[in-house]
């Protein structure tokens, strides 16, 4: 079996804007030893009840990104997105938004008008995916991945919804610039599921719902992050509960390049960060059309 390196917990949460109450599960700014590359950051907004709101949508206003990609998964609730390329849309429950910032763009994210007015449970995850040096300055791109177009693979003991990458010969829904997998893994009640991933991949598993046992050796519950060694071997997941366990899988070949980061910019050198800041100040990363 692939060695379980450790299980991490973070009890600290904070607001991003006024619409996303997130728990940072890892970050390129402080947790490089976790072996999460090519993923830079994961903010998880655990299920939270929002009252109906008829005055203004909650969320985050216009802000820039450069040098990486943002992936937003909507589990409950809806997110309305607009970016500097002119792309806009509603990320409904089960949908995924994959935005490539590349050479630079701006965007905004708010609760959708429909969700704001009805209220209810909101749950989402946002992942920052690094871009290798050769693709840092690609043209911005927006991919809306509807739940109907995300393939589901049936496995012994559960199933896997493949957002990006390749598993058992099936291709995921997203186009990517490096070799990686993002998937929602569902483990049936009281069942055991085996994951087999390339030995060249870093592997992280985030428990969203349920109590599970990894490799017959360690238990984990909601908001726990399990990190595995980069090596050959299966990962054994046993669901200890009477309801389906839900796990977010992140795996990929690490990008072995320097990281220079400042706020919403992730580049390779401090000089590139200074350039990014100046481009944003001059308005060269774009702007949003008036709504």
C-alpha atoms as an extended CHARMM CRD file, in Angstrom:
* protein
*
       291  EXT
         1         1  UNK       CA              0.0000000000        0.0000000000        0.0000000000  PROA      1               0.0000000000
         2         2  UNK       CA              1.0350000000        3.6120000000       -0.5130000000  PROA      2               0.0000000000
         3         3  UNK       CA              2.3790000000        4.9810000000        2.7630000000  PROA      3               0.0000000000
         4         4  UNK       CA              0.1670000000        7.4210000000        4.6650000000  PROA      4               0.0000000000
         5         5  UNK       CA              2.4760000000       10.2930000000        5.6030000000  PROA      5               0.0000000000
         6         6  UNK       CA              0.1940000000       12.1430000000        7.9920000000  PROA      6               0.0000000000
         7         7  UNK       CA             -3.3010000000       13.4320000000        8.6820000000  PROA      7               0.0000000000
         8         8  UNK       CA             -3.6260000000       17.1710000000        9.2150000000  PROA      8               0.0000000000
         9         9  UNK       CA             -6.3670000000       19.2550000000       10.7680000000  PROA      9               0.0000000000
        10        10  UNK       CA             -6.9540000000       22.9840000000       10.8090000000  PROA      10              0.0000000000
        11        11  UNK       CA             -9.5320000000       24.3840000000       13.2180000000  PROA      11              0.0000000000
        12        12  UNK       CA             -8.9410000000       27.9820000000       12.0700000000  PROA      12              0.0000000000
        13        13  UNK       CA            -11.4610000000       29.4350000000        9.6270000000  PROA      13              0.0000000000
        14        14  UNK       CA            -11.9160000000       32.9050000000        8.1800000000  PROA      14              0.0000000000
        15        15  UNK       CA            -14.1590000000       34.8480000000        5.8380000000  PROA      15              0.0000000000
        16        16  UNK       CA            -13.2040000000       35.4960000000        2.2400000000  PROA      16              0.0000000000
        17        17  UNK       CA            -15.2950000000       38.5250000000        1.4290000000  PROA      17              0.0000000000
        18        18  UNK       CA            -18.6110000000       38.1000000000        3.2030000000  PROA      18              0.0000000000
        19        19  UNK       CA            -19.8400000000       35.0190000000        1.4020000000  PROA      19              0.0000000000
        20        20  UNK       CA            -17.2420000000       32.2970000000        1.8550000000  PROA      20              0.0000000000
        21        21  UNK       CA            -16.3810000000       31.0270000000        5.3440000000  PROA      21              0.0000000000
        22        22  UNK       CA            -13.3580000000       28.8490000000        4.5920000000  PROA      22              0.0000000000
        23        23  UNK       CA            -10.9080000000       26.5710000000        6.3340000000  PROA      23              0.0000000000
        24        24  UNK       CA             -7.4770000000       26.6500000000        4.6350000000  PROA      24              0.0000000000
        25        25  UNK       CA             -6.3390000000       23.0140000000        4.4590000000  PROA      25              0.0000000000
        26        26  UNK       CA             -2.9880000000       23.7410000000        2.8250000000  PROA      26              0.0000000000
        27        27  UNK       CA             -1.1420000000       26.6450000000        1.2350000000  PROA      27              0.0000000000
        28        28  UNK       CA              2.0110000000       27.1970000000       -0.8030000000  PROA      28              0.0000000000
        29        29  UNK       CA              2.8230000000       30.0420000000        1.5790000000  PROA      29              0.0000000000
        30        30  UNK       CA              3.4620000000       27.8540000000        4.6090000000  PROA      30              0.0000000000
        31        31  UNK       CA              3.0310000000       24.1480000000        3.9520000000  PROA      31              0.0000000000
        32        32  UNK       CA              5.4870000000       23.1700000000        1.2120000000  PROA      32              0.0000000000
        33        33  UNK       CA              6.5020000000       20.1020000000        3.2380000000  PROA      33              0.0000000000
        34        34  UNK       CA              3.0550000000       18.6400000000        2.7060000000  PROA      34              0.0000000000
        35        35  UNK       CA              3.9560000000       17.6030000000       -0.8430000000  PROA      35              0.0000000000
        36        36  UNK       CA              0.8250000000       19.0220000000       -2.4780000000  PROA      36              0.0000000000
        37        37  UNK       CA              2.3470000000       20.2760000000       -5.7620000000  PROA      37              0.0000000000
        38        38  UNK       CA              1.0100000000       20.9120000000       -8.3950000000  PROA      38              0.0000000000
        39        39  UNK       CA             -1.7350000000       22.2290000000       -6.1000000000  PROA      39              0.0000000000
        40        40  UNK       CA             -0.9510000000       25.5100000000       -4.3820000000  PROA      40              0.0000000000
        41        41  UNK       CA             -3.8370000000       26.0280000000       -2.0100000000  PROA      41              0.0000000000
        42        42  UNK       CA             -7.1290000000       24.5370000000       -0.8910000000  PROA      42              0.0000000000
        43        43  UNK       CA             -9.8240000000       26.5560000000        0.8570000000  PROA      43              0.0000000000
        44        44  UNK       CA            -12.7790000000       24.4690000000        2.0000000000  PROA      44              0.0000000000
        45        45  UNK       CA            -16.0870000000       26.1280000000        2.8840000000  PROA      45              0.0000000000
        46        46  UNK       CA            -17.7640000000       23.4490000000        4.9980000000  PROA      46              0.0000000000
        47        47  UNK       CA            -21.5750000000       23.2640000000        4.9670000000  PROA      47              0.0000000000
        48        48  UNK       CA            -23.0190000000       26.4680000000        6.4350000000  PROA      48              0.0000000000
        49        49  UNK       CA            -26.5760000000       27.7520000000        6.5640000000  PROA      49              0.0000000000
        50        50  UNK       CA            -27.2430000000       31.1880000000        5.0600000000  PROA      50              0.0000000000
        51        51  UNK       CA            -30.4790000000       33.0600000000        5.7090000000  PROA      51              0.0000000000
        52        52  UNK       CA            -32.3310000000       34.5370000000        2.7110000000  PROA      52              0.0000000000
        53        53  UNK       CA            -30.8370000000       37.8680000000        1.6540000000  PROA      53              0.0000000000
        54        54  UNK       CA            -32.7260000000       40.2920000000       -0.5700000000  PROA      54              0.0000000000
        55        55  UNK       CA            -30.4860000000       43.3490000000       -0.2790000000  PROA      55              0.0000000000
        56        56  UNK       CA            -27.2020000000       42.4300000000       -1.9580000000  PROA      56              0.0000000000
        57        57  UNK       CA            -25.3290000000       39.2080000000       -2.8340000000  PROA      57              0.0000000000
        58        58  UNK       CA            -22.6180000000       37.9680000000       -0.5010000000  PROA      58              0.0000000000
        59        59  UNK       CA            -19.2100000000       37.1960000000       -1.9750000000  PROA      59              0.0000000000
        60        60  UNK       CA            -15.9550000000       38.6990000000       -3.2200000000  PROA      60              0.0000000000
        61        61  UNK       CA            -15.7180000000       41.6670000000       -5.5650000000  PROA      61              0.0000000000
        62        62  UNK       CA            -13.3370000000       42.2950000000       -8.4420000000  PROA      62              0.0000000000
        63        63  UNK       CA             -9.7760000000       41.0620000000       -7.8140000000  PROA      63              0.0000000000
        64        64  UNK       CA             -6.8470000000       39.8480000000       -9.9590000000  PROA      64              0.0000000000
        65        65  UNK       CA             -5.0200000000       36.5380000000      -10.4650000000  PROA      65              0.0000000000
        66        66  UNK       CA             -1.9120000000       35.7040000000      -12.4740000000  PROA      66              0.0000000000
        67        67  UNK       CA              0.2780000000       32.6460000000      -13.0530000000  PROA      67              0.0000000000
        68        68  UNK       CA             -2.0600000000       29.8370000000      -11.9820000000  PROA      68              0.0000000000
        69        69  UNK       CA             -5.6130000000       28.4460000000      -12.1950000000  PROA      69              0.0000000000
        70        70  UNK       CA             -8.5660000000       28.5470000000       -9.7990000000  PROA      70              0.0000000000
        71        71  UNK       CA            -10.9260000000       25.5900000000       -9.5520000000  PROA      71              0.0000000000
        72        72  UNK       CA            -14.2070000000       26.1250000000       -7.7240000000  PROA      72              0.0000000000
        73        73  UNK       CA            -16.4020000000       23.1320000000       -6.8780000000  PROA      73              0.0000000000
        74        74  UNK       CA            -19.9790000000       23.8760000000       -5.7900000000  PROA      74              0.0000000000
        75        75  UNK       CA            -21.3470000000       21.1260000000       -3.5440000000  PROA      75              0.0000000000
        76        76  UNK       CA            -24.3320000000       23.0350000000       -2.1260000000  PROA      76              0.0000000000
        77        77  UNK       CA            -25.5690000000       26.4770000000       -3.1030000000  PROA      77              0.0000000000
        78        78  UNK       CA            -24.7130000000       28.4860000000       -6.2050000000  PROA      78              0.0000000000
        79        79  UNK       CA            -21.8990000000       30.8460000000       -7.1820000000  PROA      79              0.0000000000
        80        80  UNK       CA            -22.1860000000       33.5760000000       -9.8330000000  PROA      80              0.0000000000
        81        81  UNK       CA            -18.9000000000       34.2840000000      -11.6340000000  PROA      81              0.0000000000
        82        82  UNK       CA            -17.6710000000       37.0320000000      -13.9950000000  PROA      82              0.0000000000
        83        83  UNK       CA            -14.1440000000       37.5890000000      -15.2740000000  PROA      83              0.0000000000
        84        84  UNK       CA            -12.1690000000       39.9610000000      -17.4510000000  PROA      84              0.0000000000
        85        85  UNK       CA            -12.4320000000       37.7530000000      -20.5390000000  PROA      85              0.0000000000
        86        86  UNK       CA            -16.1660000000       38.3790000000      -20.6250000000  PROA      86              0.0000000000
        87        87  UNK       CA            -16.9940000000       34.8970000000      -19.3170000000  PROA      87              0.0000000000
        88        88  UNK       CA            -19.7920000000       34.6570000000      -16.7880000000  PROA      88              0.0000000000
        89        89  UNK       CA            -22.1190000000       32.0340000000      -15.4660000000  PROA      89              0.0000000000
        90        90  UNK       CA            -23.7250000000       30.2780000000      -12.5260000000  PROA      90              0.0000000000
        91        91  UNK       CA            -21.8950000000       27.4080000000      -10.8630000000  PROA      91              0.0000000000
        92        92  UNK       CA            -24.7930000000       25.2550000000       -9.6830000000  PROA      92              0.0000000000
        93        93  UNK       CA            -24.6810000000       22.3530000000       -7.2510000000  PROA      93              0.0000000000
        94        94  UNK       CA            -22.4000000000       19.6710000000       -8.6620000000  PROA      94              0.0000000000
        95        95  UNK       CA            -20.8230000000       22.0000000000      -11.2250000000  PROA      95              0.0000000000
        96        96  UNK       CA            -17.1770000000       23.0890000000      -11.3910000000  PROA      96              0.0000000000
        97        97  UNK       CA            -15.6270000000       26.3330000000      -12.6110000000  PROA      97              0.0000000000
        98        98  UNK       CA            -12.0590000000       26.0920000000      -13.9380000000  PROA      98              0.0000000000
        99        99  UNK       CA            -10.5220000000       29.5070000000      -14.5740000000  PROA      99              0.0000000000
       100       100  UNK       CA             -7.0270000000       29.7930000000      -16.0360000000  PROA      100             0.0000000000
       101       101  UNK       CA             -5.6290000000       33.1820000000      -15.0160000000  PROA      101             0.0000000000
       102       102  UNK       CA             -2.4380000000       32.6940000000      -17.0380000000  PROA      102             0.0000000000
       103       103  UNK       CA             -0.9370000000       36.0470000000      -18.0450000000  PROA      103             0.0000000000
       104       104  UNK       CA             -3.5240000000       37.7530000000      -15.8460000000  PROA      104             0.0000000000
       105       105  UNK       CA             -7.2020000000       38.4440000000      -15.4110000000  PROA      105             0.0000000000
       106       106  UNK       CA             -9.6820000000       39.8030000000      -12.8880000000  PROA      106             0.0000000000
       107       107  UNK       CA            -12.8730000000       38.1930000000      -11.6600000000  PROA      107             0.0000000000
       108       108  UNK       CA            -15.5890000000       38.3100000000       -9.0340000000  PROA      108             0.0000000000
       109       109  UNK       CA            -17.5290000000       35.5870000000       -7.2160000000  PROA      109             0.0000000000
       110       110  UNK       CA            -20.8340000000       36.0380000000       -5.4060000000  PROA      110             0.0000000000
       111       111  UNK       CA            -23.6970000000       33.9010000000       -4.2060000000  PROA      111             0.0000000000
       112       112  UNK       CA            -26.1220000000       33.6980000000       -7.1090000000  PROA      112             0.0000000000
       113       113  UNK       CA            -29.2440000000       35.8560000000       -6.9560000000  PROA      113             0.0000000000
       114       114  UNK       CA            -31.4080000000       32.7460000000       -6.7230000000  PROA      114             0.0000000000
       115       115  UNK       CA            -29.4640000000       31.2710000000       -3.8210000000  PROA      115             0.0000000000
       116       116  UNK       CA            -29.2330000000       34.6430000000       -2.0700000000  PROA      116             0.0000000000
       117       117  UNK       CA            -33.0040000000       35.0340000000       -2.0900000000  PROA      117             0.0000000000
       118       118  UNK       CA            -33.8690000000       31.5060000000       -1.0360000000  PROA      118             0.0000000000
       119       119  UNK       CA            -30.9810000000       30.9100000000        1.3940000000  PROA      119             0.0000000000
       120       120  UNK       CA            -29.9240000000       27.4510000000        2.5090000000  PROA      120             0.0000000000
       121       121  UNK       CA            -26.8350000000       25.3220000000        2.9390000000  PROA      121             0.0000000000
       122       122  UNK       CA            -23.6940000000       26.4960000000        1.1430000000  PROA      122             0.0000000000
       123       123  UNK       CA            -20.6220000000       24.2660000000        0.6530000000  PROA      123             0.0000000000
       124       124  UNK       CA            -17.7600000000       24.6830000000       -1.7830000000  PROA      124             0.0000000000
       125       125  UNK       CA            -14.0510000000       24.1050000000       -2.3100000000  PROA      125             0.0000000000
       126       126  UNK       CA            -11.5980000000       26.3100000000       -4.1480000000  PROA      126             0.0000000000
       127       127  UNK       CA             -8.2760000000       24.9060000000       -5.3280000000  PROA      127             0.0000000000
       128       128  UNK       CA             -5.3800000000       26.8700000000       -6.7510000000  PROA      128             0.0000000000
       129       129  UNK       CA             -3.5390000000       24.8520000000       -9.4030000000  PROA      129             0.0000000000
       130       130  UNK       CA             -0.0160000000       25.9380000000      -10.3360000000  PROA      130             0.0000000000
       131       131  UNK       CA              1.0030000000       26.4510000000      -13.9450000000  PROA      131             0.0000000000
       132       132  UNK       CA              4.4580000000       25.3300000000      -15.1080000000  PROA      132             0.0000000000
       133       133  UNK       CA              6.8120000000       28.0760000000      -16.2870000000  PROA      133             0.0000000000
       134       134  UNK       CA              6.1370000000       27.3750000000      -19.9760000000  PROA      134             0.0000000000
       135       135  UNK       CA              2.4100000000       28.0320000000      -19.4430000000  PROA      135             0.0000000000
       136       136  UNK       CA              2.5110000000       30.8280000000      -16.8450000000  PROA      136             0.0000000000
       137       137  UNK       CA              1.5470000000       33.4650000000      -19.3950000000  PROA      137             0.0000000000
       138       138  UNK       CA             -1.0400000000       31.6240000000      -21.4610000000  PROA      138             0.0000000000
       139       139  UNK       CA             -4.1940000000       33.4440000000      -22.4900000000  PROA      139             0.0000000000
       140       140  UNK       CA             -6.8550000000       33.4020000000      -19.7610000000  PROA      140             0.0000000000
       141       141  UNK       CA             -9.4180000000       30.6490000000      -20.2300000000  PROA      141             0.0000000000
       142       142  UNK       CA            -12.7220000000       29.7620000000      -18.5770000000  PROA      142             0.0000000000
       143       143  UNK       CA            -14.1690000000       26.2480000000      -18.4260000000  PROA      143             0.0000000000
       144       144  UNK       CA            -17.6540000000       25.6240000000      -17.0870000000  PROA      144             0.0000000000
       145       145  UNK       CA            -17.9260000000       21.9360000000      -16.1920000000  PROA      145             0.0000000000
       146       146  UNK       CA            -21.5620000000       21.0120000000      -15.6480000000  PROA      146             0.0000000000
       147       147  UNK       CA            -22.2770000000       18.0210000000      -13.4350000000  PROA      147             0.0000000000
       148       148  UNK       CA            -23.8410000000       16.1870000000      -16.3790000000  PROA      148             0.0000000000
       149       149  UNK       CA            -20.4970000000       16.2890000000      -18.2170000000  PROA      149             0.0000000000
       150       150  UNK       CA            -18.3370000000       15.0550000000      -15.3390000000  PROA      150             0.0000000000
       151       151  UNK       CA            -17.8330000000       11.3170000000      -15.8560000000  PROA      151             0.0000000000
       152       152  UNK       CA            -18.6500000000        8.9800000000      -12.9850000000  PROA      152             0.0000000000
       153       153  UNK       CA            -16.6870000000        5.7520000000      -12.6970000000  PROA      153             0.0000000000
       154       154  UNK       CA            -18.2080000000        2.8640000000      -10.7600000000  PROA      154             0.0000000000
       155       155  UNK       CA            -15.7560000000        1.1100000000       -8.4440000000  PROA      155             0.0000000000
       156       156  UNK       CA            -15.9620000000       -1.7640000000       -5.9730000000  PROA      156             0.0000000000
       157       157  UNK       CA            -17.2180000000       -0.1090000000       -2.8220000000  PROA      157             0.0000000000
       158       158  UNK       CA            -18.2470000000        3.2050000000       -4.3580000000  PROA      158             0.0000000000
       159       159  UNK       CA            -17.6300000000        5.5350000000       -7.2670000000  PROA      159             0.0000000000
       160       160  UNK       CA            -15.4440000000        8.3630000000       -8.5160000000  PROA      160             0.0000000000
       161       161  UNK       CA            -16.5300000000       11.5960000000      -10.2500000000  PROA      161             0.0000000000
       162       162  UNK       CA            -13.5780000000       12.6040000000      -12.4120000000  PROA      162             0.0000000000
       163       163  UNK       CA            -13.3370000000       16.3890000000      -12.7000000000  PROA      163             0.0000000000
       164       164  UNK       CA             -9.8640000000       16.3290000000      -14.2680000000  PROA      164             0.0000000000
       165       165  UNK       CA             -7.2090000000       13.8080000000      -15.2230000000  PROA      165             0.0000000000
       166       166  UNK       CA             -7.4180000000       10.1340000000      -16.1170000000  PROA      166             0.0000000000
       167       167  UNK       CA             -8.5930000000        7.1180000000      -14.1510000000  PROA      167             0.0000000000
       168       168  UNK       CA             -9.1720000000        3.5580000000      -15.3910000000  PROA      168             0.0000000000
       169       169  UNK       CA             -8.8610000000        4.7830000000      -18.9610000000  PROA      169             0.0000000000
       170       170  UNK       CA            -11.5340000000        7.4650000000      -18.5280000000  PROA      170             0.0000000000
       171       171  UNK       CA            -10.6850000000       11.1220000000      -19.2060000000  PROA      171             0.0000000000
       172       172  UNK       CA            -11.9100000000       13.8200000000      -16.8570000000  PROA      172             0.0000000000
       173       173  UNK       CA            -14.0010000000       16.8000000000      -17.9000000000  PROA      173             0.0000000000
       174       174  UNK       CA            -11.3540000000       19.5580000000      -17.6510000000  PROA      174             0.0000000000
       175       175  UNK       CA             -8.4860000000       20.5010000000      -19.9410000000  PROA      175             0.0000000000
       176       176  UNK       CA             -5.2640000000       20.8350000000      -17.9280000000  PROA      176             0.0000000000
       177       177  UNK       CA             -1.7100000000       22.0700000000      -18.5040000000  PROA      177             0.0000000000
       178       178  UNK       CA              0.0120000000       19.3930000000      -16.4010000000  PROA      178             0.0000000000
       179       179  UNK       CA             -0.6430000000       15.8100000000      -15.3280000000  PROA      179             0.0000000000
       180       180  UNK       CA             -3.0740000000       15.8110000000      -12.4160000000  PROA      180             0.0000000000
       181       181  UNK       CA             -6.3110000000       14.3510000000      -11.0920000000  PROA      181             0.0000000000
       182       182  UNK       CA             -9.1610000000       16.0600000000       -9.2690000000  PROA      182             0.0000000000
       183       183  UNK       CA            -12.0610000000       13.8150000000       -8.3140000000  PROA      183             0.0000000000
       184       184  UNK       CA            -14.8790000000       13.3640000000       -5.8390000000  PROA      184             0.0000000000
       185       185  UNK       CA            -14.6750000000        9.8820000000       -4.3560000000  PROA      185             0.0000000000
       186       186  UNK       CA            -17.8240000000        8.3510000000       -2.8610000000  PROA      186             0.0000000000
       187       187  UNK       CA            -17.4110000000        5.3500000000       -0.5530000000  PROA      187             0.0000000000
       188       188  UNK       CA            -20.5360000000        3.3220000000        0.1770000000  PROA      188             0.0000000000
       189       189  UNK       CA            -21.7020000000        2.7740000000        3.7480000000  PROA      189             0.0000000000
       190       190  UNK       CA            -19.5440000000        0.2410000000        5.6080000000  PROA      190             0.0000000000
       191       191  UNK       CA            -17.6720000000       -0.5210000000        2.3750000000  PROA      191             0.0000000000
       192       192  UNK       CA            -14.0170000000       -0.5510000000        1.3590000000  PROA      192             0.0000000000
       193       193  UNK       CA            -12.7000000000        1.1430000000       -1.7960000000  PROA      193             0.0000000000
       194       194  UNK       CA             -9.2360000000        0.9270000000       -3.3430000000  PROA      194             0.0000000000
       195       195  UNK       CA             -7.5750000000        3.8220000000       -5.1810000000  PROA      195             0.0000000000
       196       196  UNK       CA             -4.7140000000        3.1980000000       -7.5800000000  PROA      196             0.0000000000
       197       197  UNK       CA             -2.7720000000        6.2750000000       -8.7030000000  PROA      197             0.0000000000
       198       198  UNK       CA              0.5020000000        6.7500000000      -10.5990000000  PROA      198             0.0000000000
       199       199  UNK       CA              3.5790000000        6.4090000000       -8.4010000000  PROA      199             0.0000000000
       200       200  UNK       CA              4.8400000000        9.7330000000       -9.8220000000  PROA      200             0.0000000000
       201       201  UNK       CA              1.8910000000       11.6000000000       -8.2500000000  PROA      201             0.0000000000
       202       202  UNK       CA              1.6920000000       13.4680000000       -4.9820000000  PROA      202             0.0000000000
       203       203  UNK       CA             -1.6080000000       12.4080000000       -3.3940000000  PROA      203             0.0000000000
       204       204  UNK       CA             -3.8850000000       14.2930000000       -0.9880000000  PROA      204             0.0000000000
       205       205  UNK       CA             -7.3280000000       13.2270000000        0.2260000000  PROA      205             0.0000000000
       206       206  UNK       CA             -9.7630000000       15.5850000000        1.9630000000  PROA      206             0.0000000000
       207       207  UNK       CA            -12.6210000000       14.0210000000        3.8990000000  PROA      207             0.0000000000
       208       208  UNK       CA            -15.7210000000       16.1420000000        3.3210000000  PROA      208             0.0000000000
       209       209  UNK       CA            -18.3150000000       13.9040000000        4.8950000000  PROA      209             0.0000000000
       210       210  UNK       CA            -18.1300000000       10.7710000000        7.0360000000  PROA      210             0.0000000000
       211       211  UNK       CA            -15.6060000000        8.8340000000        9.0830000000  PROA      211             0.0000000000
       212       212  UNK       CA            -13.0960000000        6.6710000000        7.2650000000  PROA      212             0.0000000000
       213       213  UNK       CA            -10.0620000000        4.5170000000        7.8740000000  PROA      213             0.0000000000
       214       214  UNK       CA             -7.0430000000        4.7520000000        5.5760000000  PROA      214             0.0000000000
       215       215  UNK       CA             -4.8690000000        1.6920000000        4.9250000000  PROA      215             0.0000000000
       216       216  UNK       CA             -6.2810000000       -0.1210000000        7.9660000000  PROA      216             0.0000000000
       217       217  UNK       CA             -4.1510000000        2.1340000000       10.1600000000  PROA      217             0.0000000000
       218       218  UNK       CA             -5.5140000000        5.6650000000       10.6910000000  PROA      218             0.0000000000
       219       219  UNK       CA             -8.9560000000        7.2220000000       10.9430000000  PROA      219             0.0000000000
       220       220  UNK       CA            -10.0850000000       10.5680000000        9.5860000000  PROA      220             0.0000000000
       221       221  UNK       CA            -13.2530000000       12.6550000000        9.6800000000  PROA      221             0.0000000000
       222       222  UNK       CA            -14.7320000000       15.7510000000        8.0420000000  PROA      222             0.0000000000
       223       223  UNK       CA            -12.1710000000       18.4940000000        7.2050000000  PROA      223             0.0000000000
       224       224  UNK       CA             -9.2000000000       16.1580000000        7.7390000000  PROA      224             0.0000000000
       225       225  UNK       CA             -6.4240000000       16.2320000000        5.1220000000  PROA      225             0.0000000000
       226       226  UNK       CA             -4.5360000000       12.9820000000        4.4850000000  PROA      226             0.0000000000
       227       227  UNK       CA             -1.1720000000       13.1990000000        2.6970000000  PROA      227             0.0000000000
       228       228  UNK       CA              0.4690000000       10.1300000000        1.1440000000  PROA      228             0.0000000000
       229       229  UNK       CA              4.0340000000        9.4810000000        0.0450000000  PROA      229             0.0000000000
       230       230  UNK       CA              4.9300000000        9.6640000000       -3.6350000000  PROA      230             0.0000000000
       231       231  UNK       CA              5.4350000000        5.9700000000       -4.3170000000  PROA      231             0.0000000000
       232       232  UNK       CA              3.7530000000        2.9010000000       -5.7790000000  PROA      232             0.0000000000
       233       233  UNK       CA              0.8900000000        1.1930000000       -3.9820000000  PROA      233             0.0000000000
       234       234  UNK       CA             -2.8660000000        1.3120000000       -3.5320000000  PROA      234             0.0000000000
       235       235  UNK       CA             -4.7430000000        3.3970000000       -0.9960000000  PROA      235             0.0000000000
       236       236  UNK       CA             -7.3580000000        1.5380000000        0.9910000000  PROA      236             0.0000000000
       237       237  UNK       CA            -10.3660000000        3.5570000000        2.1960000000  PROA      237             0.0000000000
       238       238  UNK       CA            -12.8640000000        1.9350000000        4.5590000000  PROA      238             0.0000000000
       239       239  UNK       CA            -16.0820000000        3.7630000000        5.4040000000  PROA      239             0.0000000000
       240       240  UNK       CA            -16.7470000000        3.3390000000        9.1150000000  PROA      240             0.0000000000
       241       241  UNK       CA            -20.2370000000        4.8310000000        8.9270000000  PROA      241             0.0000000000
       242       242  UNK       CA            -23.7350000000        3.9310000000        7.8080000000  PROA      242             0.0000000000
       243       243  UNK       CA            -23.9220000000        6.6960000000        5.1800000000  PROA      243             0.0000000000
       244       244  UNK       CA            -21.8580000000        7.4610000000        2.0900000000  PROA      244             0.0000000000
       245       245  UNK       CA            -18.4610000000        9.0120000000        2.8160000000  PROA      245             0.0000000000
       246       246  UNK       CA            -17.3910000000       11.8170000000        0.4720000000  PROA      246             0.0000000000
       247       247  UNK       CA            -13.7100000000       12.5280000000       -0.2180000000  PROA      247             0.0000000000
       248       248  UNK       CA            -11.9710000000       15.0450000000       -2.4840000000  PROA      248             0.0000000000
       249       249  UNK       CA             -8.9870000000       13.5170000000       -4.2810000000  PROA      249             0.0000000000
       250       250  UNK       CA             -6.0740000000       15.6600000000       -5.4840000000  PROA      250             0.0000000000
       251       251  UNK       CA             -3.1130000000       13.9960000000       -7.1820000000  PROA      251             0.0000000000
       252       252  UNK       CA             -0.5210000000       15.0690000000       -9.6960000000  PROA      252             0.0000000000
       253       253  UNK       CA              3.0620000000       15.1750000000      -10.8770000000  PROA      253             0.0000000000
       254       254  UNK       CA              4.8210000000       17.9060000000       -8.8630000000  PROA      254             0.0000000000
       255       255  UNK       CA              5.9930000000       21.0260000000      -10.6850000000  PROA      255             0.0000000000
       256       256  UNK       CA              9.6260000000       21.2110000000       -9.6530000000  PROA      256             0.0000000000
       257       257  UNK       CA             10.1140000000       24.9470000000      -10.1670000000  PROA      257             0.0000000000
       258       258  UNK       CA             10.6710000000       27.9330000000       -7.8620000000  PROA      258             0.0000000000
       259       259  UNK       CA              7.5630000000       29.6110000000       -6.4720000000  PROA      259             0.0000000000
       260       260  UNK       CA              7.3650000000       33.3410000000       -5.8840000000  PROA      260             0.0000000000
       261       261  UNK       CA              4.0030000000       34.4360000000       -4.5370000000  PROA      261             0.0000000000
       262       262  UNK       CA              2.3080000000       37.5800000000       -3.3370000000  PROA      262             0.0000000000
       263       263  UNK       CA             -1.4290000000       37.6580000000       -2.6700000000  PROA      263             0.0000000000
       264       264  UNK       CA             -3.2330000000       36.7360000000       -5.9000000000  PROA      264             0.0000000000
       265       265  UNK       CA             -0.0410000000       36.3190000000       -7.9670000000  PROA      265             0.0000000000
       266       266  UNK       CA              2.0260000000       33.1160000000       -8.2120000000  PROA      266             0.0000000000
       267       267  UNK       CA              5.0830000000       33.3090000000      -10.4580000000  PROA      267             0.0000000000
       268       268  UNK       CA              8.6370000000       31.8960000000      -10.5210000000  PROA      268             0.0000000000
       269       269  UNK       CA             10.7030000000       34.9290000000       -9.4560000000  PROA      269             0.0000000000
       270       270  UNK       CA             10.3200000000       38.0590000000       -7.2840000000  PROA      270             0.0000000000
       271       271  UNK       CA             10.9100000000       40.1630000000      -10.4020000000  PROA      271             0.0000000000
       272       272  UNK       CA              7.8620000000       38.5620000000      -12.0470000000  PROA      272             0.0000000000
       273       273  UNK       CA              5.8130000000       39.3540000000       -8.9360000000  PROA      273             0.0000000000
       274       274  UNK       CA              6.8180000000       43.0040000000       -9.0920000000  PROA      274             0.0000000000
       275       275  UNK       CA              5.9120000000       43.0540000000      -12.7680000000  PROA      275             0.0000000000
       276       276  UNK       CA              2.5030000000       41.5100000000      -11.9880000000  PROA      276             0.0000000000
       277       277  UNK       CA              1.7480000000       44.1580000000       -9.3740000000  PROA      277             0.0000000000
       278       278  UNK       CA              2.7050000000       46.9300000000      -11.7820000000  PROA      278             0.0000000000
       279       279  UNK       CA              0.5940000000       45.4670000000      -14.5850000000  PROA      279             0.0000000000
       280       280  UNK       CA             -2.4030000000       45.3350000000      -12.2640000000  PROA      280             0.0000000000
       281       281  UNK       CA             -1.8450000000       48.9120000000      -11.0940000000  PROA      281             0.0000000000
       282       282  UNK       CA             -1.7690000000       50.0580000000      -14.7320000000  PROA      282             0.0000000000
       283       283  UNK       CA             -5.0120000000       48.2210000000      -15.4570000000  PROA      283             0.0000000000
       284       284  UNK       CA             -3.3360000000       45.8230000000      -17.9070000000  PROA      284             0.0000000000
       285       285  UNK       CA             -4.8330000000       42.6960000000      -16.3530000000  PROA      285             0.0000000000
       286       286  UNK       CA             -8.2650000000       43.7990000000      -17.5390000000  PROA      286             0.0000000000
       287       287  UNK       CA            -11.4370000000       44.9150000000      -15.8400000000  PROA      287             0.0000000000
       288       288  UNK       CA            -15.0350000000       43.8220000000      -15.5210000000  PROA      288             0.0000000000
       289       289  UNK       CA            -17.7930000000       45.2520000000      -17.6370000000  PROA      289             0.0000000000
       290       290  UNK       CA            -20.4740000000       47.0720000000      -15.6760000000  PROA      290             0.0000000000
       291       291  UNK       CA            -23.1400000000       44.5780000000      -14.6250000000  PROA      291             0.0000000000
